[in-house]
């Protein structure tokens, strides 16, 4: 049997708006536990961001 990715088999992940809302709630609650900030304030900050911040690459050797 061929394995399908979870995003194709889980009905909760198929609707992008619901997926993003659930992801924000999950990250906000986990972050609130770790930082002591309120879930609402973290969720508001995450929801305001339209797209993820770019990853900064360092120039030169990794050594």
Number of C-alpha atoms within 10 A of each C-alpha: 3 4 6 8 8 10 12 10 11 9 10 12 16 13 10 10 10 12 15 13 13 14 15 19 19 14 14 22 19 14 16 17 11 9 9 10 13 13 18 13 12 18 20 13 11 18 14 8 9 7 8 7 7 6 6 6 6 7 6 6 5 5 3
